[in-house]
Amino acid sequence: MAKFIMLLALAGTFGTLSACANNEPEEVVIIEPEPISTEPTYTGKYK
């Protein structure tokens, strides 16, 4: 039983290390959102 637990722990450790071994950097894409509405413009007097 102890050998089975050690084998299971070894497999878990190996799986964790292989999952964390991804050395490729992630690409970060930043997109600025477009304004929802346009800003009001001054047209003179009240309309």
RODO-318703 format. One line per field, with one value per atom (N, C-alpha, C, O, CB): residue number from 1; residue in three letters; atom name; x, y, z. Coordinates in steps of 0.05 Angstrom, whole numbers, plus 32768, in hexadecimal, padded with zeros to 4 digits. Last residue first. Glycine has a CB too. Example, Ala and Ser with C-alpha at 12.3 -4.5 7.8 and 13.67 -1.06 7.14 Angstrom:
<martors>
setor: [2;2;2;2;2;1;1;1;1;1]
nulo: [SER;SER;SER;SER;SER;ALA;ALA;ALA;ALA;ALA]
gupa: [N;CA;C;O;CB;N;CA;C;O;CB]
px: [8101;8111;8102;810C;811A;8108;80F6;8108;811D;80E2]
py: [7FD3;7FEB;8001;8017;7FF4;7F8E;7FA6;7FBE;7FBE;7FA7]
pz: [808E;808F;809D;80A1;8072;809C;809C;809C;80A9;80B5]
</martors>
This chain:
<martors>
setor: [47;47;47;47;47;46;46;46;46;46;45;45;45;45;45;44;44;44;44;44;43;43;43;43;43;42;42;42;42;42;41;41;41;41;41;40;40;40;40;40;39;39;39;39;39;38;38;38;38;38;37;37;37;37;37;36;36;36;36;36;35;35;35;35;35;34;34;34;34;34;33;33;33;33;33;32;32;32;32;32;31;31;31;31;31;30;30;30;30;30;29;29;29;29;29;28;28;28;28;28;27;27;27;27;27;26;26;26;26;26;25;25;25;25;25;24;24;24;24;24;23;23;23;23;23;22;22;22;22;22;21;21;21;21;21;20;20;20;20;20;19;19;19;19;19;18;18;18;18;18;17;17;17;17;17;16;16;16;16;16;15;15;15;15;15;14;14;14;14;14;13;13;13;13;13;12;12;12;12;12;11;11;11;11;11;10;10;10;10;10;9;9;9;9;9;8;8;8;8;8;7;7;7;7;7;6;6;6;6;6;5;5;5;5;5;4;4;4;4;4;3;3;3;3;3;2;2;2;2;2;1;1;1;1;1]
nulo: [LYS;LYS;LYS;LYS;LYS;TYR;TYR;TYR;TYR;TYR;LYS;LYS;LYS;LYS;LYS;GLY;GLY;GLY;GLY;GLY;THR;THR;THR;THR;THR;TYR;TYR;TYR;TYR;TYR;THR;THR;THR;THR;THR;PRO;PRO;PRO;PRO;PRO;GLU;GLU;GLU;GLU;GLU;THR;THR;THR;THR;THR;SER;SER;SER;SER;SER;ILE;ILE;ILE;ILE;ILE;PRO;PRO;PRO;PRO;PRO;GLU;GLU;GLU;GLU;GLU;PRO;PRO;PRO;PRO;PRO;GLU;GLU;GLU;GLU;GLU;ILE;ILE;ILE;ILE;ILE;ILE;ILE;ILE;ILE;ILE;VAL;VAL;VAL;VAL;VAL;VAL;VAL;VAL;VAL;VAL;GLU;GLU;GLU;GLU;GLU;GLU;GLU;GLU;GLU;GLU;PRO;PRO;PRO;PRO;PRO;GLU;GLU;GLU;GLU;GLU;ASN;ASN;ASN;ASN;ASN;ASN;ASN;ASN;ASN;ASN;ALA;ALA;ALA;ALA;ALA;CYS;CYS;CYS;CYS;CYS;ALA;ALA;ALA;ALA;ALA;SER;SER;SER;SER;SER;LEU;LEU;LEU;LEU;LEU;THR;THR;THR;THR;THR;GLY;GLY;GLY;GLY;GLY;PHE;PHE;PHE;PHE;PHE;THR;THR;THR;THR;THR;GLY;GLY;GLY;GLY;GLY;ALA;ALA;ALA;ALA;ALA;LEU;LEU;LEU;LEU;LEU;ALA;ALA;ALA;ALA;ALA;LEU;LEU;LEU;LEU;LEU;LEU;LEU;LEU;LEU;LEU;MET;MET;MET;MET;MET;ILE;ILE;ILE;ILE;ILE;PHE;PHE;PHE;PHE;PHE;LYS;LYS;LYS;LYS;LYS;ALA;ALA;ALA;ALA;ALA;MET;MET;MET;MET;MET]
gupa: [N;CA;C;O;CB;N;CA;C;O;CB;N;CA;C;O;CB;N;CA;C;O;CB;N;CA;C;O;CB;N;CA;C;O;CB;N;CA;C;O;CB;N;CA;C;O;CB;N;CA;C;O;CB;N;CA;C;O;CB;N;CA;C;O;CB;N;CA;C;O;CB;N;CA;C;O;CB;N;CA;C;O;CB;N;CA;C;O;CB;N;CA;C;O;CB;N;CA;C;O;CB;N;CA;C;O;CB;N;CA;C;O;CB;N;CA;C;O;CB;N;CA;C;O;CB;N;CA;C;O;CB;N;CA;C;O;CB;N;CA;C;O;CB;N;CA;C;O;CB;N;CA;C;O;CB;N;CA;C;O;CB;N;CA;C;O;CB;N;CA;C;O;CB;N;CA;C;O;CB;N;CA;C;O;CB;N;CA;C;O;CB;N;CA;C;O;CB;N;CA;C;O;CB;N;CA;C;O;CB;N;CA;C;O;CB;N;CA;C;O;CB;N;CA;C;O;CB;N;CA;C;O;CB;N;CA;C;O;CB;N;CA;C;O;CB;N;CA;C;O;CB;N;CA;C;O;CB;N;CA;C;O;CB;N;CA;C;O;CB;N;CA;C;O;CB;N;CA;C;O;CB]
px: [7D98;7D87;7D75;7D65;7D97;7DB9;7DAA;7D99;7D8C;7D99;7DED;7DD9;7DCB;7DD0;7DC4;7E22;7E19;7E04;7E0A;7E0C;7E32;7E25;7E1B;7E0D;7E0E;7E63;7E57;7E4C;7E5A;7E6B;7E55;7E65;7E55;7E3C;7E6B;7E5C;7E4C;7E5E;7E73;7E38;7E7F;7E7D;7E6C;7E6E;7E99;7E5E;7E6F;7E6B;7E56;7E6B;7E5F;7E51;7E65;7E7A;7E39;7E86;7E6B;7E5B;7E4B;7E5D;7EC8;7EB3;7E97;7E91;7EB6;7EE8;7EDF;7ECA;7EBB;7ED3;7F1E;7F02;7EFA;7F04;7EF0;7F5C;7F4E;7F31;7F2C;7F5B;7F79;7F68;7F59;7F4B;7F55;7FB2;7FA2;7F93;7F9F;7FB4;7FC9;7FBE;7FAC;7F98;7FAE;8000;7FEC;7FE3;7FF3;7FF9;8012;800F;7FF9;7FE3;8009;803D;8022;8021;802E;800D;8078;806B;804F;804C;807C;8085;807D;806F;805C;806B;808F;80A0;8099;80A7;80BD;806F;806A;8079;8072;804B;8072;808B;8087;8099;8097;8046;8051;806A;8076;8058;803D;8029;8034;802C;8010;8069;8066;8051;8054;805F;805E;8076;8074;807D;808F;802E;802F;8047;8044;8030;8040;802B;802A;8027;8010;8065;806E;8059;8061;8072;8042;8058;8062;8067;806F;8021;8016;802B;8026;8008;8047;8038;802C;802C;8022;8056;806A;805D;8066;807C;8026;8032;8047;8048;803F;8021;800D;8017;8011;7FF4;804E;804B;8037;803B;8044;8041;8059;8058;805F;8072;8014;8011;8029;8026;800F;802B;8016;8013;800F;7FFB;804D;8058;8044;804B;8062;8028;8039;8046;804A;804F;8010;8000;8011;800A;7FED]
py: [85D9;85D0;85BA;85B0;85C6;8612;85F9;85F2;8603;85FD;862A;862C;8612;85FE;8642;8602;861D;861F;8615;8628;85CE;85D8;85F4;85FE;85C6;85A3;85BD;85C8;85CA;85D1;855D;8574;858D;858D;8571;8523;8539;8550;8556;8543;84E9;8500;8516;851A;850A;84AC;84C3;84D9;84DB;84CD;846E;8484;849A;849B;848E;8449;8440;8455;844F;8439;8445;8453;844A;8445;8471;8405;841D;842B;841D;8416;83ED;83ED;8407;841D;83E8;83D7;83EC;83ED;83EC;8408;839A;83A8;83BE;83B8;8395;8376;838B;839A;83A6;839E;8337;8349;835C;8355;833A;8311;8322;8336;8345;8331;82CE;82E7;82F8;82EE;82E2;82AD;82B2;82CD;82E0;82B2;8289;82A0;82A5;82A0;82BA;8246;8259;8271;826D;824D;821E;8235;824A;825F;822D;81F2;8201;821B;822D;8206;81D4;81D8;81E7;81E9;81BC;81C7;81E1;81E7;81FD;81E4;8193;81A7;81C3;81D6;81A4;8179;817A;818E;819A;815E;817F;818B;818D;81A1;817B;8161;817E;818B;81A1;8182;812E;813C;8159;8169;8130;8123;8124;8133;8143;8108;8123;8137;813A;8150;812E;80F8;8112;8128;813D;8114;80CE;80D5;80F0;80FF;80BF;80CF;80D4;80DC;80EE;80BC;80C1;80DC;80E3;80FA;80DC;808D;80A1;80BD;80CF;809C;8076;8077;808C;809A;805B;807A;8088;808B;809F;8079;8059;8076;8086;809C;8079;8028;8034;8052;8061;8025;8020;8024;8030;8040;8009;8018;8030;8035;804C;802C;7FE8;8000;8019;802D;8000]
pz: [7DCE;7DB8;7DC2;7DB2;7DA0;7DE6;7DEC;7DD4;7DC9;7E05;7DB9;7DCE;7DD2;7DC5;7DC6;7DA5;7DA9;7DBF;7DD5;7D8F;7DA6;7D8D;7D90;7D7E;7D85;7DBC;7DC1;7DA6;7D93;7DCD;7DBE;7DB4;7DB9;7DBB;7D95;7DE7;7DDC;7DD3;7DDF;7DF1;7DD0;7DE3;7DD7;7DBF;7DEB;7DBF;7DB9;7DCD;7DD9;7D9C;7DE4;7DD7;7DD1;7DDE;7DE7;7DF0;7DEB;7DDC;7DCA;7E06;7DD3;7DE3;7DDC;7DC4;7DE0;7DD1;7DC3;7DD5;7DE4;7DA7;7DFA;7DF2;7DE5;7DEC;7E0B;7DE5;7DF2;7DE8;7DD0;7DED;7DF2;7DDF;7DEE;7E01;7DD0;7DF9;7E06;7DF0;7DDE;7E17;7E00;7DED;7DFB;7E09;7DD7;7E0E;7E1A;7E05;7DFA;7E33;7E08;7DFA;7E07;7E0C;7DDC;7E37;7E2D;7E1E;7E26;7E44;7E27;7E33;7E26;7E0F;7E30;7E33;7E1F;7E2D;7E3C;7E09;7E57;7E58;7E43;7E42;7E55;7E7E;7E66;7E67;7E76;7E62;7EAC;7E9D;7E83;7E73;7E97;7EC8;7ECE;7EBD;7EBF;7EEB;7EB9;7EB2;7EB5;7EA7;7EC3;7ECE;7EB1;7EA9;7E93;7EA6;7F05;7EF9;7EDB;7ECF;7F01;7F0A;7F10;7F04;7EF9;7F2F;7EFB;7EEC;7EF1;7EDE;7EF2;7F23;7F07;7EF6;7EE5;7EFD;7F4F;7F4E;7F31;7F28;7F60;7F42;7F46;7F44;7F38;7F61;7F41;7F29;7F2B;7F17;7F24;7F77;7F63;7F48;7F3A;7F5F;7F90;7F95;7F80;7F78;7FB1;7F7B;7F75;7F7A;7F6B;7F87;7F92;7F75;7F6D;7F59;7F6A;7FC8;7FBE;7F9F;7F94;7FC6;7FC9;7FD0;7FC6;7FBC;7FEF;7FBB;7FAA;7FB0;7F9D;7FAF;7FE6;7FCB;7FB8;7FA8;7FC0;800E;8010;7FF5;7FED;8025;8000;8000;8000;7FF3;8018]
</martors>
